[in-house]
Amino acid sequence: MARQHSTAVPAVLAARPLRTFRTGQAEDTYAYPGPEIARLREHGLLHRLANGYYVVIPQELMGRRWIPDLEAAAAGIATTIYGYDDIVVMGLSAARLHGAIPRALATAIVAVPRQHRPIRLTDRPAVVRFVQRSTAALDVERIRTDLGPTLTTTPEQTILDLAHRPTLGDSAAEVPAAVGVLYARADPHRLRQLATEQRRLASLRRAEDWVGVDHGS
């Protein structure tokens, strides 16, 4: 008797941006996506990030204990809601993707065009928080994550964002040191230009105070 179900992840789901999809996005593939998704999880092909959000496990990592980095997971979740080009990893999460924060965090921050409630992950004690912003107006670049590339604020934009809202993300103690790392690699002319355009000169001044810039020179 022919098998009714394949044990492979359908190509349309595996090809989704950042390998991430919501249960409802499998409805075009399965008449009843819930049981099929559960079956794929049992076979070790899917990883559940949060209720209703799943990642297709990379082929080379199947059979291992693996969860994606928090920042990648947050970008993947946000992408399923808003689309690949309309979300930007920002704040402390951007600083972590830039290597300015060594330790793992418990909160991820993503800029999005419309507000959304926070999403608590089920694979770790962490939460994804969404900040409504005009994402097209942000200074961004693509950075590779373990789920694929995602838009992230540049070091210059990240400095201004961190200095503007240092308590966003519940890790304010990390902010001055992260700004110091980012400032060392930032273009000072681009940084001041962004601060002027975005009316964040007070934030720039705060960041410069943290890194010890002599304003009298």
ROZADO-648439 format. One line per field, with one value per atom (N, C-alpha, C, O): residue in three letters; x, y, z. Coordinates in steps of 0.05 Angstrom, whole numbers, padded with zeros to 5 digits. Example, Ala and Ser with C-alpha at 12.3 -4.5 7.8 and 13.67 -1.06 7.14 Angstrom:
% ROZADO-648439
rest: [ala; ala; ala; ala; ser; ser; ser; ser]
c1: [00264; 00246; 00264; 00285; 00257; 00273; 00258; 00268]
c2: [-00114; -00090; -00066; -00066; -00045; -00021; 00001; 00023]
c3: [00156; 00156; 00156; 00169; 00142; 00143; 00157; 00161]
//
This chain:
% ROZADO-648439
rest: [met; met; met; met; ala; ala; ala; ala; arg; arg; arg; arg; gln; gln; gln; gln; his; his; his; his; ser; ser; ser; ser; thr; thr; thr; thr; ala; ala; ala; ala; val; val; val; val; pro; pro; pro; pro; ala; ala; ala; ala; val; val; val; val; leu; leu; leu; leu; ala; ala; ala; ala; ala; ala; ala; ala; arg; arg; arg; arg; pro; pro; pro; pro; leu; leu; leu; leu; arg; arg; arg; arg; thr; thr; thr; thr; phe; phe; phe; phe; arg; arg; arg; arg; thr; thr; thr; thr; gly; gly; gly; gly; gln; gln; gln; gln; ala; ala; ala; ala; glu; glu; glu; glu; asp; asp; asp; asp; thr; thr; thr; thr; tyr; tyr; tyr; tyr; ala; ala; ala; ala; tyr; tyr; tyr; tyr; pro; pro; pro; pro; gly; gly; gly; gly; pro; pro; pro; pro; glu; glu; glu; glu; ile; ile; ile; ile; ala; ala; ala; ala; arg; arg; arg; arg; leu; leu; leu; leu; arg; arg; arg; arg; glu; glu; glu; glu; his; his; his; his; gly; gly; gly; gly; leu; leu; leu; leu; leu; leu; leu; leu; his; his; his; his; arg; arg; arg; arg; leu; leu; leu; leu; ala; ala; ala; ala; asn; asn; asn; asn; gly; gly; gly; gly; tyr; tyr; tyr; tyr; tyr; tyr; tyr; tyr; val; val; val; val; val; val; val; val; ile; ile; ile; ile; pro; pro; pro; pro; gln; gln; gln; gln; glu; glu; glu; glu; leu; leu; leu; leu; met; met; met; met; gly; gly; gly; gly; arg; arg; arg; arg; arg; arg; arg; arg; trp; trp; trp; trp; ile; ile; ile; ile; pro; pro; pro; pro; asp; asp; asp; asp; leu; leu; leu; leu; glu; glu; glu; glu; ala; ala; ala; ala; ala; ala; ala; ala; ala; ala; ala; ala; ala; ala; ala; ala; gly; gly; gly; gly; ile; ile; ile; ile; ala; ala; ala; ala; thr; thr; thr; thr; thr; thr; thr; thr; ile; ile; ile; ile; tyr; tyr; tyr; tyr; gly; gly; gly; gly; tyr; tyr; tyr; tyr; asp; asp; asp; asp; asp; asp; asp; asp; ile; ile; ile; ile; val; val; val; val; val; val; val; val; met; met; met; met; gly; gly; gly; gly; leu; leu; leu; leu; ser; ser; ser; ser; ala; ala; ala; ala; ala; ala; ala; ala; arg; arg; arg; arg; leu; leu; leu; leu; his; his; his; his; gly; gly; gly; gly; ala; ala; ala; ala; ile; ile; ile; ile; pro; pro; pro; pro; arg; arg; arg; arg; ala; ala; ala; ala; leu; leu; leu; leu; ala; ala; ala; ala; thr; thr; thr; thr; ala; ala; ala; ala; ile; ile; ile; ile; val; val; val; val; ala; ala; ala; ala; val; val; val; val; pro; pro; pro; pro; arg; arg; arg; arg; gln; gln; gln; gln; his; his; his; his; arg; arg; arg; arg; pro; pro; pro; pro; ile; ile; ile; ile; arg; arg; arg; arg; leu; leu; leu; leu; thr; thr; thr; thr; asp; asp; asp; asp; arg; arg; arg; arg; pro; pro; pro; pro; ala; ala; ala; ala; val; val; val; val; val; val; val; val; arg; arg; arg; arg; phe; phe; phe; phe; val; val; val; val; gln; gln; gln; gln; arg; arg; arg; arg; ser; ser; ser; ser; thr; thr; thr; thr; ala; ala; ala; ala; ala; ala; ala; ala; leu; leu; leu; leu; asp; asp; asp; asp; val; val; val; val; glu; glu; glu; glu; arg; arg; arg; arg; ile; ile; ile; ile; arg; arg; arg; arg; thr; thr; thr; thr; asp; asp; asp; asp; leu; leu; leu; leu; gly; gly; gly; gly; pro; pro; pro; pro; thr; thr; thr; thr; leu; leu; leu; leu; thr; thr; thr; thr; thr; thr; thr; thr; thr; thr; thr; thr; pro; pro; pro; pro; glu; glu; glu; glu; gln; gln; gln; gln; thr; thr; thr; thr; ile; ile; ile; ile; leu; leu; leu; leu; asp; asp; asp; asp; leu; leu; leu; leu; ala; ala; ala; ala; his; his; his; his; arg; arg; arg; arg; pro; pro; pro; pro; thr; thr; thr; thr; leu; leu; leu; leu; gly; gly; gly; gly; asp; asp; asp; asp; ser; ser; ser; ser; ala; ala; ala; ala; ala; ala; ala; ala; glu; glu; glu; glu; val; val; val; val; pro; pro; pro; pro; ala; ala; ala; ala; ala; ala; ala; ala; val; val; val; val; gly; gly; gly; gly; val; val; val; val; leu; leu; leu; leu; tyr; tyr; tyr; tyr; ala; ala; ala; ala; arg; arg; arg; arg; ala; ala; ala; ala; asp; asp; asp; asp; pro; pro; pro; pro; his; his; his; his; arg; arg; arg; arg; leu; leu; leu; leu; arg; arg; arg; arg; gln; gln; gln; gln; leu; leu; leu; leu; ala; ala; ala; ala; thr; thr; thr; thr; glu; glu; glu; glu; gln; gln; gln; gln; arg; arg; arg; arg; arg; arg; arg; arg; leu; leu; leu; leu; ala; ala; ala; ala; ser; ser; ser; ser; leu; leu; leu; leu; arg; arg; arg; arg; arg; arg; arg; arg; ala; ala; ala; ala; glu; glu; glu; glu; asp; asp; asp; asp; trp; trp; trp; trp; val; val; val; val; gly; gly; gly; gly; val; val; val; val; asp; asp; asp; asp; his; his; his; his; gly; gly; gly; gly; ser; ser; ser; ser]
c1: [00017; 00000; 00018; 00037; 00012; 00028; 00025; 00004; 00046; 00045; 00030; 00032; 00014; -00003; 00012; 00005; 00032; 00046; 00076; 00088; 00089; 00118; 00130; 00118; 00154; 00167; 00186; 00200; 00185; 00201; 00185; 00161; 00199; 00186; 00180; 00198; 00156; 00149; 00167; 00174; 00175; 00194; 00184; 00200; 00158; 00147; 00151; 00154; 00152; 00157; 00187; 00195; 00202; 00232; 00244; 00265; 00231; 00242; 00233; 00240; 00217; 00208; 00231; 00251; 00229; 00251; 00258; 00240; 00284; 00294; 00282; 00282; 00273; 00265; 00242; 00237; 00227; 00207; 00179; 00176; 00160; 00132; 00113; 00120; 00089; 00067; 00049; 00049; 00034; 00017; -00002; -00006; -00014; -00032; -00020; -00034; 00007; 00020; 00024; 00034; 00018; 00019; -00008; -00010; -00028; -00055; -00057; -00074; -00040; -00040; -00026; -00029; -00011; 00003; -00012; -00013; -00024; -00039; -00068; -00073; -00086; -00114; -00117; -00133; -00102; -00102; -00073; -00061; -00063; -00034; -00026; -00003; -00043; -00035; -00023; -00001; -00038; -00028; -00003; 00016; -00002; 00022; 00047; 00069; 00043; 00066; 00075; 00099; 00056; 00064; 00080; 00099; 00072; 00086; 00114; 00133; 00117; 00144; 00162; 00186; 00150; 00165; 00174; 00197; 00157; 00164; 00187; 00203; 00188; 00210; 00236; 00255; 00235; 00259; 00265; 00288; 00245; 00249; 00242; 00251; 00226; 00217; 00224; 00225; 00230; 00234; 00213; 00209; 00199; 00179; 00192; 00204; 00189; 00199; 00180; 00188; 00154; 00133; 00107; 00107; 00086; 00061; 00053; 00048; 00052; 00045; 00067; 00062; 00092; 00115; 00136; 00144; 00145; 00163; 00186; 00184; 00209; 00233; 00239; 00237; 00245; 00254; 00283; 00300; 00289; 00317; 00335; 00329; 00358; 00377; 00386; 00389; 00389; 00395; 00419; 00419; 00440; 00465; 00462; 00480; 00440; 00436; 00415; 00410; 00403; 00383; 00395; 00417; 00380; 00390; 00406; 00414; 00412; 00427; 00409; 00387; 00419; 00404; 00411; 00434; 00392; 00397; 00373; 00350; 00379; 00359; 00373; 00397; 00359; 00372; 00378; 00365; 00397; 00402; 00376; 00359; 00374; 00350; 00345; 00322; 00365; 00361; 00351; 00335; 00362; 00352; 00323; 00307; 00317; 00290; 00270; 00249; 00278; 00261; 00257; 00234; 00278; 00275; 00257; 00241; 00260; 00243; 00214; 00197; 00208; 00180; 00169; 00147; 00184; 00175; 00170; 00151; 00187; 00185; 00159; 00146; 00150; 00125; 00101; 00080; 00104; 00082; 00081; 00060; 00105; 00106; 00119; 00115; 00134; 00148; 00178; 00187; 00194; 00223; 00235; 00254; 00225; 00237; 00226; 00233; 00207; 00194; 00200; 00187; 00220; 00228; 00258; 00273; 00266; 00294; 00301; 00289; 00320; 00331; 00344; 00361; 00338; 00348; 00356; 00354; 00366; 00373; 00394; 00413; 00389; 00408; 00412; 00433; 00390; 00392; 00410; 00426; 00409; 00427; 00456; 00474; 00459; 00486; 00497; 00521; 00481; 00490; 00498; 00518; 00482; 00489; 00515; 00530; 00520; 00545; 00569; 00591; 00564; 00586; 00593; 00614; 00575; 00581; 00572; 00578; 00557; 00548; 00554; 00543; 00572; 00581; 00560; 00558; 00545; 00528; 00501; 00491; 00488; 00461; 00441; 00445; 00421; 00401; 00375; 00371; 00357; 00331; 00308; 00285; 00315; 00295; 00307; 00330; 00291; 00299; 00281; 00257; 00293; 00279; 00279; 00300; 00255; 00252; 00235; 00213; 00245; 00229; 00210; 00218; 00185; 00164; 00146; 00145; 00132; 00116; 00090; 00079; 00080; 00056; 00060; 00075; 00048; 00052; 00042; 00022; 00054; 00046; 00052; 00072; 00036; 00041; 00067; 00075; 00081; 00105; 00098; 00076; 00117; 00114; 00134; 00158; 00124; 00141; 00149; 00132; 00175; 00184; 00178; 00177; 00175; 00171; 00195; 00196; 00216; 00240; 00262; 00284; 00256; 00276; 00261; 00240; 00272; 00259; 00266; 00285; 00252; 00258; 00233; 00213; 00234; 00211; 00220; 00242; 00203; 00208; 00190; 00166; 00202; 00187; 00189; 00210; 00166; 00164; 00161; 00146; 00176; 00175; 00166; 00178; 00144; 00133; 00150; 00154; 00161; 00178; 00174; 00164; 00182; 00184; 00209; 00231; 00207; 00231; 00246; 00270; 00232; 00245; 00263; 00281; 00258; 00274; 00299; 00315; 00302; 00325; 00349; 00347; 00373; 00398; 00404; 00409; 00403; 00405; 00425; 00435; 00431; 00448; 00438; 00424; 00447; 00440; 00462; 00486; 00455; 00474; 00465; 00442; 00484; 00477; 00472; 00487; 00452; 00446; 00446; 00450; 00442; 00441; 00416; 00413; 00398; 00374; 00375; 00357; 00396; 00398; 00401; 00401; 00405; 00410; 00384; 00362; 00387; 00365; 00373; 00396; 00354; 00360; 00365; 00350; 00386; 00394; 00403; 00414; 00398; 00408; 00439; 00452; 00450; 00479; 00490; 00475; 00516; 00528; 00520; 00514; 00520; 00513; 00484; 00479; 00466; 00438; 00434; 00418; 00448; 00445; 00455; 00442; 00476; 00486; 00464; 00459; 00452; 00431; 00407; 00396; 00399; 00376; 00381; 00364; 00405; 00412; 00413; 00403; 00424; 00427; 00400; 00395; 00382; 00356; 00338; 00323; 00339; 00322; 00340; 00337; 00357; 00375; 00361; 00373; 00337; 00323; 00307; 00296; 00305; 00290; 00304; 00327; 00290; 00302; 00311; 00322; 00307; 00312; 00341; 00347; 00360; 00388; 00404; 00424; 00394; 00406; 00435; 00451; 00443; 00470; 00490; 00514; 00480; 00497; 00502; 00520; 00485; 00484; 00510; 00521; 00521; 00545; 00568; 00582; 00573; 00595; 00590; 00608; 00565; 00558; 00562; 00573; 00554; 00558; 00588; 00596; 00604; 00633; 00644; 00661; 00636; 00645; 00636; 00652; 00611; 00600; 00613; 00618; 00618; 00629; 00657; 00664; 00672; 00699; 00699; 00719; 00678; 00677; 00658; 00656; 00645; 00626; 00640; 00662; 00627; 00636; 00625; 00601; 00642; 00632; 00616; 00598; 00624; 00609; 00581; 00562; 00579; 00553; 00536; 00512; 00549; 00535; 00522; 00499; 00538; 00527; 00505; 00486; 00509; 00489; 00463; 00442; 00464; 00439; 00426; 00402; 00443; 00432; 00418; 00397; 00429; 00417; 00391; 00370; 00391; 00367; 00345; 00321; 00352; 00331; 00325; 00311; 00337; 00333; 00341; 00326; 00364; 00374; 00401; 00419; 00405; 00431; 00435; 00458; 00413; 00416; 00425; 00440; 00415; 00423; 00452; 00467; 00460; 00488; 00506; 00527; 00498; 00514; 00516; 00537; 00494; 00495; 00515; 00530; 00513; 00531; 00560; 00578; 00566; 00593; 00603; 00626; 00585; 00592; 00600; 00620; 00586; 00592; 00620; 00634; 00627; 00653; 00675; 00698; 00669; 00690; 00699; 00722; 00681; 00689; 00691; 00674; 00712; 00717; 00703; 00712; 00680; 00665; 00679; 00671; 00699; 00712; 00735; 00746; 00742; 00764; 00757; 00773]
c2: [-00024; 00000; 00025; 00027; 00044; 00068; 00085; 00085; 00098; 00115; 00140; 00151; 00149; 00172; 00198; 00220; 00196; 00220; 00217; 00196; 00239; 00240; 00249; 00264; 00238; 00247; 00270; 00279; 00281; 00305; 00330; 00330; 00352; 00378; 00388; 00388; 00396; 00406; 00429; 00446; 00429; 00449; 00478; 00496; 00482; 00509; 00519; 00543; 00501; 00509; 00512; 00531; 00493; 00494; 00519; 00528; 00530; 00553; 00579; 00600; 00579; 00604; 00620; 00609; 00647; 00664; 00656; 00652; 00654; 00647; 00620; 00614; 00603; 00576; 00574; 00553; 00596; 00599; 00602; 00616; 00589; 00592; 00590; 00579; 00600; 00597; 00574; 00566; 00563; 00541; 00548; 00532; 00572; 00580; 00581; 00579; 00585; 00587; 00560; 00558; 00539; 00512; 00502; 00479; 00519; 00511; 00506; 00491; 00520; 00515; 00488; 00478; 00477; 00452; 00429; 00407; 00432; 00411; 00420; 00443; 00401; 00407; 00411; 00427; 00395; 00397; 00399; 00379; 00424; 00428; 00419; 00410; 00422; 00415; 00387; 00384; 00366; 00339; 00334; 00320; 00346; 00342; 00355; 00344; 00379; 00393; 00377; 00374; 00366; 00350; 00325; 00317; 00313; 00290; 00297; 00282; 00320; 00328; 00334; 00329; 00346; 00350; 00324; 00321; 00304; 00278; 00265; 00250; 00271; 00260; 00277; 00271; 00298; 00314; 00333; 00341; 00340; 00357; 00387; 00405; 00391; 00418; 00424; 00406; 00449; 00458; 00480; 00498; 00477; 00497; 00519; 00514; 00544; 00567; 00578; 00584; 00579; 00589; 00576; 00563; 00580; 00569; 00578; 00602; 00560; 00566; 00575; 00581; 00575; 00584; 00562; 00551; 00555; 00533; 00540; 00557; 00526; 00529; 00502; 00481; 00502; 00478; 00474; 00491; 00452; 00447; 00443; 00427; 00456; 00452; 00423; 00409; 00413; 00385; 00376; 00354; 00392; 00384; 00383; 00373; 00393; 00394; 00374; 00373; 00360; 00341; 00319; 00309; 00311; 00291; 00302; 00287; 00328; 00340; 00357; 00364; 00363; 00382; 00410; 00419; 00424; 00450; 00468; 00460; 00493; 00514; 00538; 00543; 00553; 00577; 00598; 00599; 00616; 00639; 00655; 00656; 00668; 00684; 00705; 00708; 00719; 00740; 00729; 00742; 00706; 00694; 00685; 00688; 00673; 00664; 00688; 00685; 00710; 00734; 00744; 00751; 00745; 00754; 00736; 00745; 00710; 00691; 00694; 00694; 00697; 00701; 00726; 00726; 00748; 00774; 00772; 00784; 00758; 00755; 00741; 00748; 00721; 00707; 00726; 00721; 00747; 00765; 00788; 00796; 00800; 00825; 00822; 00839; 00801; 00798; 00803; 00816; 00792; 00791; 00819; 00824; 00837; 00864; 00885; 00909; 00878; 00898; 00896; 00908; 00880; 00877; 00882; 00876; 00894; 00901; 00895; 00905; 00877; 00872; 00897; 00909; 00906; 00931; 00929; 00908; 00952; 00954; 00934; 00929; 00923; 00904; 00880; 00868; 00872; 00849; 00854; 00837; 00879; 00886; 00887; 00878; 00898; 00899; 00871; 00867; 00852; 00825; 00813; 00799; 00818; 00808; 00821; 00809; 00845; 00859; 00850; 00859; 00832; 00823; 00841; 00838; 00860; 00880; 00871; 00883; 00849; 00837; 00808; 00793; 00798; 00770; 00750; 00728; 00758; 00738; 00737; 00756; 00714; 00711; 00727; 00731; 00738; 00755; 00740; 00719; 00751; 00738; 00754; 00745; 00776; 00792; 00799; 00808; 00795; 00804; 00827; 00828; 00846; 00870; 00872; 00870; 00875; 00877; 00901; 00904; 00917; 00940; 00930; 00914; 00938; 00928; 00952; 00972; 00950; 00972; 00976; 00998; 00955; 00957; 00943; 00923; 00953; 00942; 00913; 00906; 00897; 00869; 00863; 00873; 00847; 00839; 00823; 00811; 00824; 00807; 00777; 00769; 00762; 00734; 00719; 00723; 00703; 00688; 00661; 00647; 00656; 00631; 00607; 00610; 00584; 00560; 00542; 00522; 00549; 00532; 00542; 00530; 00565; 00577; 00599; 00608; 00608; 00630; 00657; 00670; 00664; 00689; 00699; 00685; 00725; 00738; 00755; 00767; 00757; 00775; 00799; 00797; 00823; 00848; 00863; 00864; 00874; 00888; 00918; 00927; 00934; 00963; 00975; 00970; 00989; 01001; 01024; 01044; 01022; 01043; 01043; 01024; 01065; 01066; 01052; 01064; 01026; 01010; 01019; 01016; 01031; 01041; 01065; 01071; 01078; 01102; 01095; 01113; 01070; 01062; 01057; 01049; 01061; 01054; 01025; 01017; 01008; 00979; 00966; 00977; 00941; 00924; 00895; 00890; 00877; 00849; 00835; 00838; 00820; 00805; 00775; 00770; 00758; 00729; 00719; 00725; 00703; 00689; 00659; 00650; 00643; 00614; 00604; 00581; 00623; 00616; 00630; 00627; 00645; 00660; 00690; 00698; 00706; 00735; 00750; 00742; 00771; 00787; 00816; 00822; 00834; 00863; 00870; 00862; 00885; 00894; 00923; 00931; 00938; 00965; 00965; 00948; 00985; 00988; 00995; 01003; 00993; 01002; 01030; 01036; 01049; 01076; 01079; 01092; 01066; 01067; 01054; 01063; 01032; 01018; 01035; 01035; 01050; 01068; 01088; 01092; 01100; 01120; 01108; 01120; 01084; 01071; 01063; 01067; 01053; 01045; 01070; 01069; 01091; 01115; 01128; 01141; 01125; 01138; 01123; 01135; 01096; 01080; 01059; 01035; 01066; 01046; 01025; 01003; 01029; 01009; 00990; 00971; 00994; 00976; 00949; 00947; 00928; 00902; 00892; 00869; 00907; 00898; 00891; 00875; 00902; 00897; 00924; 00925; 00944; 00971; 00971; 00987; 00953; 00953; 00945; 00952; 00932; 00924; 00946; 00945; 00967; 00986; 01003; 01004; 01016; 01032; 01017; 01027; 00993; 00977; 00970; 00970; 00962; 00956; 00980; 00977; 01003; 01027; 01032; 01041; 01027; 01031; 01014; 01023; 00988; 00970; 00980; 00980; 00987; 00996; 01022; 01026; 01040; 01067; 01064; 01079; 01044; 01040; 01032; 01037; 01021; 01013; 01030; 01026; 01050; 01067; 01089; 01097; 01098; 01122; 01146; 01151; 01163; 01186; 01206; 01218; 01209; 01227; 01217; 01232; 01191; 01179; 01179; 01184; 01175; 01175; 01203; 01204; 01224; 01251; 01257; 01270; 01249; 01254; 01241; 01253; 01216; 01202; 01216; 01219; 01223; 01237; 01263; 01270; 01277; 01302; 01296; 01309; 01278; 01271; 01261; 01267; 01245; 01232; 01247; 01237; 01271; 01287; 01272; 01271; 01260; 01244; 01255; 01240; 01281; 01293; 01290; 01286; 01291; 01286; 01257; 01252; 01239; 01211; 01207; 01192; 01221; 01220; 01231; 01219; 01253; 01265; 01245; 01242; 01231; 01211; 01189; 01180; 01180; 01158; 01167; 01152; 01192; 01202; 01205; 01202; 01212; 01214; 01187; 01184; 01166; 01139; 01130; 01117; 01138; 01129; 01149; 01144; 01171; 01190; 01209; 01218; 01216; 01236; 01263; 01271; 01277; 01304; 01325; 01331; 01335; 01354; 01382; 01399; 01386; 01412; 01413; 01434; 01390; 01390; 01400; 01401]
c3: [00000; 00000; 00000; 00016; -00017; -00019; 00007; 00019; 00015; 00038; 00031; 00009; 00050; 00045; 00052; 00042; 00068; 00077; 00072; 00075; 00064; 00062; 00089; 00103; 00095; 00119; 00114; 00132; 00090; 00084; 00088; 00086; 00095; 00097; 00069; 00052; 00063; 00036; 00029; 00045; 00003; -00006; -00002; 00004; -00004; -00001; 00028; 00032; 00047; 00075; 00080; 00093; 00070; 00074; 00061; 00070; 00040; 00026; 00037; 00026; 00058; 00069; 00081; 00090; 00080; 00091; 00120; 00137; 00126; 00152; 00162; 00186; 00143; 00148; 00168; 00181; 00172; 00193; 00181; 00161; 00194; 00185; 00208; 00229; 00204; 00223; 00214; 00191; 00233; 00227; 00204; 00186; 00204; 00183; 00156; 00136; 00155; 00129; 00116; 00093; 00130; 00119; 00109; 00099; 00110; 00101; 00071; 00062; 00056; 00027; 00020; -00002; 00039; 00035; 00046; 00034; 00070; 00083; 00088; 00096; 00084; 00091; 00121; 00130; 00137; 00166; 00175; 00182; 00176; 00182; 00210; 00213; 00230; 00257; 00260; 00269; 00252; 00255; 00238; 00246; 00214; 00197; 00208; 00207; 00220; 00232; 00256; 00261; 00272; 00295; 00286; 00300; 00264; 00254; 00245; 00251; 00232; 00224; 00248; 00247; 00269; 00293; 00306; 00314; 00306; 00317; 00302; 00314; 00276; 00260; 00262; 00249; 00278; 00282; 00259; 00256; 00243; 00220; 00226; 00212; 00247; 00254; 00283; 00300; 00288; 00315; 00322; 00306; 00344; 00351; 00368; 00388; 00358; 00372; 00393; 00415; 00385; 00402; 00393; 00372; 00407; 00399; 00371; 00367; 00352; 00325; 00307; 00284; 00317; 00301; 00300; 00321; 00276; 00272; 00254; 00236; 00258; 00241; 00228; 00242; 00203; 00189; 00197; 00190; 00210; 00219; 00196; 00178; 00195; 00173; 00172; 00192; 00147; 00142; 00159; 00170; 00160; 00173; 00204; 00217; 00214; 00243; 00253; 00277; 00235; 00243; 00261; 00255; 00281; 00300; 00322; 00340; 00323; 00344; 00362; 00354; 00386; 00403; 00393; 00395; 00382; 00369; 00372; 00369; 00379; 00376; 00364; 00369; 00347; 00334; 00355; 00376; 00349; 00366; 00369; 00351; 00392; 00398; 00376; 00367; 00368; 00348; 00321; 00308; 00313; 00289; 00292; 00274; 00315; 00320; 00319; 00308; 00331; 00331; 00303; 00296; 00287; 00260; 00244; 00228; 00248; 00234; 00241; 00223; 00267; 00275; 00263; 00253; 00265; 00255; 00224; 00214; 00210; 00181; 00174; 00154; 00190; 00183; 00187; 00175; 00203; 00208; 00188; 00178; 00183; 00167; 00140; 00123; 00135; 00111; 00114; 00133; 00096; 00099; 00099; 00113; 00082; 00078; 00096; 00094; 00114; 00131; 00160; 00177; 00167; 00195; 00197; 00179; 00220; 00224; 00253; 00271; 00256; 00283; 00293; 00279; 00318; 00328; 00357; 00370; 00367; 00396; 00405; 00391; 00429; 00440; 00422; 00420; 00408; 00390; 00367; 00358; 00356; 00334; 00345; 00331; 00369; 00381; 00384; 00380; 00391; 00394; 00366; 00364; 00346; 00319; 00309; 00294; 00318; 00310; 00328; 00324; 00347; 00364; 00387; 00399; 00393; 00414; 00441; 00461; 00443; 00468; 00467; 00451; 00485; 00483; 00494; 00483; 00515; 00527; 00514; 00503; 00516; 00506; 00523; 00547; 00510; 00523; 00525; 00512; 00541; 00545; 00531; 00531; 00518; 00504; 00477; 00474; 00456; 00429; 00420; 00427; 00406; 00397; 00367; 00354; 00355; 00326; 00319; 00330; 00301; 00291; 00270; 00252; 00271; 00253; 00245; 00260; 00223; 00214; 00230; 00230; 00243; 00259; 00286; 00287; 00306; 00333; 00335; 00322; 00351; 00356; 00385; 00397; 00397; 00425; 00426; 00406; 00450; 00453; 00449; 00455; 00440; 00436; 00454; 00451; 00471; 00489; 00476; 00466; 00476; 00464; 00482; 00507; 00470; 00486; 00487; 00502; 00471; 00472; 00490; 00492; 00503; 00522; 00537; 00528; 00560; 00575; 00562; 00571; 00541; 00526; 00514; 00510; 00506; 00494; 00471; 00471; 00450; 00428; 00431; 00433; 00431; 00433; 00407; 00394; 00399; 00374; 00379; 00396; 00363; 00366; 00339; 00318; 00340; 00316; 00307; 00321; 00283; 00271; 00241; 00229; 00229; 00199; 00191; 00190; 00186; 00181; 00156; 00154; 00137; 00112; 00118; 00102; 00140; 00147; 00163; 00168; 00171; 00187; 00170; 00146; 00181; 00168; 00173; 00196; 00153; 00157; 00139; 00120; 00146; 00130; 00135; 00154; 00117; 00121; 00136; 00129; 00156; 00172; 00172; 00175; 00168; 00168; 00196; 00214; 00199; 00224; 00218; 00195; 00238; 00233; 00219; 00214; 00213; 00197; 00170; 00154; 00165; 00140; 00146; 00169; 00125; 00129; 00136; 00128; 00152; 00160; 00161; 00165; 00158; 00160; 00190; 00207; 00194; 00221; 00219; 00199; 00240; 00240; 00239; 00251; 00225; 00223; 00251; 00269; 00254; 00280; 00287; 00310; 00267; 00273; 00283; 00303; 00269; 00277; 00304; 00320; 00308; 00334; 00357; 00378; 00353; 00374; 00382; 00405; 00362; 00367; 00381; 00399; 00372; 00384; 00413; 00430; 00418; 00446; 00464; 00486; 00454; 00471; 00475; 00495; 00455; 00457; 00477; 00492; 00477; 00495; 00508; 00501; 00526; 00538; 00554; 00559; 00564; 00580; 00563; 00574; 00537; 00520; 00518; 00509; 00527; 00526; 00553; 00555; 00574; 00602; 00607; 00626; 00592; 00598; 00596; 00582; 00609; 00608; 00616; 00606; 00634; 00643; 00621; 00623; 00600; 00578; 00558; 00542; 00559; 00537; 00534; 00512; 00556; 00551; 00540; 00522; 00549; 00538; 00509; 00492; 00503; 00475; 00457; 00435; 00466; 00450; 00446; 00424; 00466; 00463; 00441; 00425; 00440; 00419; 00392; 00373; 00390; 00364; 00355; 00331; 00374; 00367; 00355; 00337; 00364; 00354; 00325; 00311; 00315; 00287; 00270; 00246; 00282; 00268; 00252; 00259; 00232; 00217; 00231; 00231; 00243; 00259; 00242; 00252; 00217; 00200; 00194; 00194; 00188; 00183; 00208; 00207; 00231; 00257; 00262; 00270; 00258; 00262; 00241; 00248; 00217; 00196; 00204; 00202; 00213; 00221; 00245; 00246; 00264; 00288; 00280; 00292; 00261; 00252; 00238; 00243; 00219; 00203; 00220; 00216; 00240; 00257; 00283; 00300; 00285; 00309; 00335; 00354; 00333; 00356; 00365; 00374; 00363; 00372; 00402; 00411; 00418; 00446; 00452; 00470; 00436; 00439; 00431; 00444; 00410; 00402; 00425; 00431; 00437; 00458; 00482; 00494; 00488; 00510; 00503; 00520; 00478; 00470; 00472; 00481; 00463; 00463; 00492; 00498; 00510; 00538; 00549; 00564; 00541; 00550; 00541; 00556; 00517; 00506; 00511; 00504; 00525; 00533; 00512; 00512; 00493; 00473; 00486; 00502; 00480; 00491; 00473; 00451; 00483; 00467; 00465; 00449; 00482; 00481; 00461; 00456; 00449; 00431; 00403; 00385]
//
